[in-house]
Every structure is written in C-alpha cells, then in structure tokens.
C-alpha cells in the first residue's frame, strides 16, 4: 500500500457566542482536515483545530504541495519514518514548532488511521492497547470567561454549567479557566470557590491558565489561594519553555502541574519531565511533530518518571493515545456540545460519560470517528486540488470570518 495523494481542506464557522481563556479569545470554530489516499482505495483522516481553536489554519495550506511531493509513493506503515524524514530534512527552514509540526502531527494521525483501516483494528490496539472494550476516565472542559466573570451573574452561570456537567453528563472531573489579567486573582478565587461549591467535594476540579502568567510570583499567589479548594491540577501556568518559572512554582505548591499542549517535540517533554516540572502530561497528537509515534515515545519517557497522561484537544483523536498509553490512570479531555453546537454535527456519536465517569474508546477500524465532511461543507474556505496540488479558495461570507 502506497500513498497516492494528500488533500487539505480548511473549514471555519461562527460560534454562537464568544469565549475566552487566560490568553486567547475565540469567536469562530476552525478545522484543518487532511485526507491521505492510497493506491488501494483507502482514505485516512487526520486533523487539527475544532472547538476553542481559533488559529489561522488557512496559512498552513501553503505547505501542503511541499508535503505532497515528499509523501506520495511512501507507505503509511512507516508513519514514524515519514515524520522523522520531514523533521530532519527541514529543521533549518521550519524549526521545531508551528505550522510544520502541526501538519506533521495531522499527517501522522491520517497514516495511523490508514494503518488501522488496512488492518481492521482501532488505532489504540495498533499502538499497543486492548483490542476491544477499552474505557478511559474523562473530564469535561469548560469554565471559559464570558465577560461577567467574578460577578454574581457570572458565578451563577459558571455553577449552572458545572452542575450540568456533573448531573447530566456524569462528569467526575471538570476544568475551568483562570489567569486572565483582566479578571485578576480575587475574581478568579471567587470563581474557583464557586466551582468547588457547585460540584461538591468528590469531583475533580482542574484549573487551566493557558500560559497567562508571566512571573512565578503571580502563579504562586494563585496556587496558594486555590490550594484550599482541592485542585486536581494546575495546567499551563507559563509558556512551555519557561523552565525556571515552572521550577519555582513546583517548589512552592503542592498542586500537581500539568502542561504540554504547546510542546512539539519529545526532547522538550523529556526536559520538563527530567527536571520534575510536570506531573500530568498534556501531549497532543495533532500538535506534536510525529503525532501518535512521538506521543507514545513521550509517554515512555514520562511514565518512567511517574507522570500521568491527560492528552489535550480533540477527544476523537486523543482517546486512542490514552487508551494505549495510560488507560487506567489517565484522563481524557472532553469538549461538551454546549461549547460549540456544531460539534454534534461535525463529530456524530458524541463521547458520553457513563455513571462511573468513563467513556468507551471506539473499536471501529482506524480512528473510528472522523469529521463529517457533508456537515462541514457549508463552512469550507480552503481546499487543495488533489490532482494539481494548486490551492483553491472558496469563501462563504455568511458563515466564515
């Protein structure tokens, strides 16, 4: 089986309302979808973006003809070799992060999807997990900023959201945002206390700063203010290469630190792990250069240091990594439909948590749940022509920004 073509599509849709975290504001949903076809008629899918991912993914399409030239004719079975060759050949041009590694990650996911389809096995089984019936523990992401944060109406809205996650969605863990400079420590402390009150003492409460803190003193002040609320982890307090800041925070708080959704290489993760700066690894197969292959190597490094795995991002992709690497102790991030109503159409068959807070990982061959291109069709803004490699632009002013 050989790769016959690489096709890229980008979709953008308007969200019903604007949401924000400590560093970013999201008005749109956006998804970049890669389709890898083979000479045997199979098509593998890989993607990045989605809910709370308003990145200019359109710019990545310029790389696609370049990638196509280097992958057509190769075998999907050699997913790790393809990723390594792309990385080694073009480090000087593309570097270790950004568009290059994200495309490499999405491409790797598509190759694993193909390998699963060809073998009749789910990706998590090919990665070394159980063949059937795997269930992993999930938590519901949310708690975004809406502009009334810290005020009575904002606290009530937050509590209603989290109560719904626990009662209706069966969440045994929830995550909220903190760290916005415009909100501040006092208001965020009220939000954290309101969250704990809403979910009770037995539900895990995670907080996520999305790299908002610029100095250790601010992060330490937040951590000390939140410790009384039994925080399960503090996620991404700083940018991922701020090793000294992570070290200062780790020494000053008992709250476990999670990070990694913006880490792109295995050596970077190894440095974080070896220095004892992270306890929960938020690897993302669509961000890491090398996708599933790189994330599994990251897990081998992290597990030897006693870390746990909590992949970041689209649950349809990340569930396979977690099911293969850390199915018993890890956590799967789940974006509920209320954050983005289009998600129910784009990804049919949502991940429903059971009363035990666990969710079933798809047993279908390959990734199992891929984006519905028919549902996405009204939001198409970029597509690469499969025959010539030329990029065509199609804009729909009503839905796209």
C-alpha positions in Angstrom: 0.0 0.0 0.0 1.4 3.4 -1.1 0.3 7.0 -0.6 -1.4 8.3 -3.7 -2.3 11.8 -2.7 -2.6 14.3 0.1 -5.6 16.6 0.2 -6.1 19.5 2.6 -9.4 21.3 3.5 -9.9 24.1 6.0 -13.3 25.0 7.5 -14.4 27.9 9.6 -17.8 28.5 11.3 -19.2 31.1 13.6 -19.7 30.2 17.2 -22.9 31.2 19.0 -21.0 33.3 21.5 -17.5 34.4 22.2 -15.5 32.6 24.8 -12.0 33.3 26.3 -9.3 31.8 28.4 -6.4 33.4 30.2 -4.6 34.3 27.0 -7.0 33.9 24.0 -10.4 34.8 22.8 -12.4 32.6 20.5 -15.2 33.7 18.1 -15.0 31.0 15.5 -14.5 27.3 15.2 -11.9 26.2 12.7 -10.7 22.8 11.5 -7.9 21.7 9.1 -8.6 18.3 7.7 -6.0 16.2 5.9 -7.1 13.3 3.7 -4.4 10.8 2.6 -5.5 8.4 -0.2 -3.7 5.2 -1.2 -3.3 3.2 -4.3 -5.6 0.6 -2.8 -8.5 3.0 -2.5 -8.4 3.7 1.2 -8.6 7.2 2.7 -7.1 8.1 6.1 -8.1 11.3 8.0 -6.1 13.5 10.3 -7.0 16.9 11.5 -6.3 19.8 13.9 -8.3 22.6 15.4 -12.0 22.4 16.2 -13.6 23.7 19.4 -11.7 26.7 21.0 -9.1 26.6 18.3 -9.3 29.9 16.5 -5.9 29.7 14.8 -5.2 31.0 11.3 -5.0 27.4 9.9 -5.5 28.8 6.4 -1.8 29.7 6.3 -0.9 26.0 6.7 -2.3 25.2 3.3 0.7 26.7 1.6 2.8 23.9 3.0 0.6 21.1 1.5 2.1 21.0 -2.0 5.5 20.8 -0.5 4.4 17.9 1.8 2.6 16.1 -1.0 5.9 15.9 -3.0 7.6 14.2 -0.1 4.9 11.7 0.9 3.4 10.4 -2.3 4.7 6.9 -3.0 5.7 6.2 0.6 4.0 3.5 2.7 1.7 4.6 5.5 3.1 1.7 7.6 6.3 3.8 8.0 4.5 6.6 9.8 7.4 7.3 12.2 9.9 7.3 9.3 7.8 9.8 7.4 7.7 12.1 10.4 11.4 11.8 11.1 12.4 12.5 7.5 10.2 15.6 7.3 11.7 16.8 10.6 15.4 16.1 9.8 15.3 17.5 6.3 13.8 20.8 7.1 14.6 21.8 10.7 16.5 24.9 9.5 13.6 26.1 7.4 10.6 25.2 9.6 12.0 24.8 13.1 10.6 22.6 15.8 7.1 24.1 16.2 4.4 26.0 14.5 2.8 25.1 11.2 5.3 22.5 10.2 4.9 20.3 13.3 1.1 20.7 13.4 0.8 19.5 9.8 3.2 16.6 10.6 1.1 15.7 13.5 -2.2 15.7 11.5 -0.4 13.7 8.7 0.8 11.1 11.2 -2.8 10.7 12.5 -4.0 10.1 9.0 -1.3 7.5 8.4 -2.3 5.7 11.6 -6.0 5.9 10.5 -4.9 4.2 7.3 -3.0 1.5 9.1 -6.0 0.8 11.3 -8.3 0.6 8.3 -6.0 -1.7 6.5 -5.6 -4.0 9.5 -9.2 -3.9 10.6 -8.1 -2.7 14.0 -8.7 0.5 16.0 -5.7 2.8 16.3 -5.3 2.2 20.1 -4.9 -1.5 19.5 -2.2 -1.0 17.0 -0.5 1.4 19.5 -0.4 -1.5 22.0 -3.7 -1.2 23.8 -6.5 -3.6 24.2 -8.3 -4.7 21.0 -11.8 -4.2 22.3 -13.8 -2.7 25.1 -11.4 -0.1 26.4 -12.9 2.6 28.7 -11.0 5.6 30.0 -11.8 8.2 32.5 -12.8 11.6 31.1 -13.3 15.1 32.4 -15.4 17.9 30.9 -13.6 21.0 29.7 -15.3 24.4 30.1 -15.4 27.2 32.6 -14.4 29.8 30.0 -14.6 33.6 30.5 -17.7 35.3 29.2 -17.1 38.9 30.3 -19.1 38.8 33.6 -16.6 36.8 35.5 -16.4 37.2 39.2 -19.8 39.0 39.3 -22.8 37.3 40.8 -24.4 36.6 37.4 -21.1 35.1 36.1 -20.6 32.9 39.1 -24.2 31.6 38.8 -23.7 30.8 35.1 -20.4 29.0 36.0 -22.1 27.0 38.7 -25.0 26.1 36.5 -22.6 24.9 33.8 -20.6 22.7 36.2 -23.7 21.4 37.9 -25.0 20.3 34.5 -21.6 18.6 33.7 -21.8 16.6 36.9 -25.5 15.7 36.9 -26.4 15.4 33.3 -23.1 14.5 31.7 -21.9 12.3 34.6 -18.6 14.1 34.9 -16.3 13.0 37.7 -13.9 15.8 36.8 -14.3 19.4 35.4 -11.9 22.1 34.3 -12.3 25.9 34.4 -10.1 28.7 33.1 -8.1 31.1 35.3 -5.3 33.6 34.9 -6.9 36.3 32.7 -5.1 39.6 33.6 -8.4 41.5 33.1 -10.1 39.3 35.7 -7.5 39.1 38.3 -6.7 36.9 41.3 -9.6 38.0 43.6 -12.3 37.3 41.0 -10.7 34.0 39.9 -10.6 32.9 43.5 -14.3 33.5 43.8 -14.8 31.5 40.6 -12.7 28.6 41.9 -14.6 28.6 45.2 -18.0 28.8 43.4 -16.9 25.9 41.2 -16.0 23.7 44.1 -19.3 24.5 45.8 -21.2 23.6 42.7 -19.6 20.2 42.1 -19.1 19.1 45.7 -16.0 17.6 47.4 -15.7 14.4 45.4 -15.5 15.7 41.8 -12.0 16.5 40.5 -11.5 20.2 39.8 -8.8 21.2 37.3 -7.8 24.8 36.5 -6.1 26.0 33.3 -4.2 29.3 32.9 -3.3 28.8 29.2 0.2 30.3 29.7 -1.2 33.5 31.1 1.3 34.0 34.0 4.4 36.0 33.2 6.2 35.5 36.5 6.5 33.0 39.2 5.2 35.3 42.0 1.8 35.7 40.3 1.4 31.9 39.7 2.4 31.1 43.3 -0.1 33.6 44.6 -2.8 31.9 42.6 -1.7 28.4 43.7 -1.7 29.3 47.4 -5.2 30.9 47.1 -6.6 27.8 45.4 -5.0 25.1 47.5 -7.9 25.1 49.9 -10.3 24.2 47.1 -8.6 20.8 46.4 -7.3 21.5 42.9 -6.5 18.3 41.0 -4.0 20.0 38.7 -2.9 23.5 37.6 -2.5 23.5 33.8 -0.1 25.6 31.7 0.7 28.3 34.2 3.5 29.5 31.8 4.7 29.1 28.3 6.2 25.6 27.9 9.9 26.7 27.7 9.8 28.8 30.9 11.7 26.1 32.8 12.9 28.3 35.6 9.4 29.6 36.3 8.0 26.0 36.4 10.7 25.1 38.8 9.9 28.0 41.2 6.2 27.1 41.1 6.7 23.4 41.6 8.8 24.2 44.8 6.1 26.5 46.2 2.9 24.5 45.8 1.5 21.0 46.4 -0.9 21.3 43.5 0.3 19.0 40.6 1.3 20.8 37.5 0.0 19.8 34.0 1.5 21.1 30.8 2.3 20.1 27.2 -0.4 21.1 24.8 2.0 23.6 23.2 5.0 21.2 23.3 6.0 19.9 19.9 8.9 17.5 20.4 9.9 14.6 22.5 13.2 16.2 23.8 11.2 19.2 25.1 8.9 16.9 27.0 11.9 15.0 28.3 13.4 18.2 29.7 10.2 19.0 31.5 9.9 15.5 32.9 13.5 15.0 33.9 13.5 18.3 35.8 10.4 17.2 37.7 8.4 20.2 36.4 5.3 18.3 35.3 3.2 15.6 36.8 0.4 15.5 34.2 1.5 15.3 30.5 -0.9 17.1 28.1 0.6 15.7 24.9 -1.5 16.4 21.7 -1.2 14.1 18.7 -2.2 16.9 16.4 0.4 19.3 17.7 3.4 17.0 18.3 5.7 16.6 15.3 5.3 12.9 14.8 1.7 12.6 16.1 1.0 9.2 17.7 4.5 8.0 17.3 6.0 10.9 19.1 3.4 10.9 21.8 3.9 7.3 22.5 7.7 8.0 22.8 6.8 10.9 25.2 4.8 8.5 27.3 7.6 6.1 27.6 9.8 8.9 29.0 7.1 10.3 31.2 5.8 7.1 32.7 9.3 6.1 33.8 9.2 9.3 35.9 5.8 8.6 37.5 3.8 11.0 35.4 0.3 10.5 34.2 -1.2 11.2 30.8 -4.0 13.7 30.1 -3.9 14.4 26.3 -5.0 17.8 25.1 -7.6 18.5 22.4 -10.0 16.7 20.2 -11.2 13.6 22.1 -11.8 11.7 18.8 -8.0 11.7 18.2 -6.6 11.7 21.8 -8.7 8.8 23.1 -6.6 6.3 21.2 -3.4 7.7 22.7 -4.8 7.5 26.2 -6.3 4.0 25.7 -2.9 2.7 24.5 -0.7 4.5 27.0 -2.4 5.2 30.3 -6.0 3.7 30.2 -6.2 3.2 34.0 -4.7 6.3 35.5 -5.0 8.9 32.7 -7.7 11.5 31.9 -9.4 12.3 28.6 -10.4 15.9 27.9 -13.9 16.1 26.6 -15.5 19.2 24.9 -19.2 19.1 25.6 -21.6 20.1 22.8 -22.7 23.2 24.6 -19.3 24.8 24.0 -19.9 24.5 20.2 -23.2 23.2 18.9 -21.7 22.5 15.5 -19.6 19.8 17.1 -22.6 17.4 17.3 -23.0 17.7 13.5 -19.3 17.6 12.7 -18.5 14.7 15.0 -21.6 12.5 15.2 -21.9 10.0 18.1 -20.6 12.1 21.0 -18.4 10.7 23.7 -20.9 10.0 26.5 -19.6 9.6 30.0 -21.1 6.7 32.0 -22.1 7.0 35.7 -18.5 5.9 36.5 -17.1 8.9 34.7 -15.6 6.7 32.0 -16.1 6.7 28.2 -15.8 4.0 25.6 -13.0 4.3 23.1 -14.1 3.5 19.5 -13.5 -0.1 18.5 -14.1 0.6 14.7 -11.0 0.3 12.5 -8.7 3.3 12.3 -9.6 6.4 14.3 -13.3 5.3 14.2 -14.9 8.8 14.4 -13.8 11.2 11.8 -15.2 14.6 10.9 -18.4 14.5 8.7 -17.4 16.3 5.5 -21.0 16.7 4.5 -21.8 18.6 7.7 -18.6 20.7 7.2 -19.3 21.5 3.6 -21.1 24.9 4.2 -18.0 26.1 6.1 -15.3 25.2 3.5 -12.9 28.1 2.9 -9.8 26.4 1.6 -9.2 23.2 -0.4 -6.2 21.9 -2.2 -6.8 20.4 -5.6 -6.0 16.7 -5.5 -4.6 16.4 -9.0 -2.5 19.5 -9.4 -1.7 20.5 -5.9 -2.9 24.0 -6.5 -4.8 25.6 -3.7 -8.2 26.9 -4.4 -10.0 29.3 -2.2 -13.7 29.3 -1.5 -15.2 31.8 0.9 -18.7 31.8 2.3 -19.2 35.3 3.8 -22.3 34.3 5.8 -20.5 31.6 7.9 -16.9 32.4 7.6 -15.0 35.4 9.0 
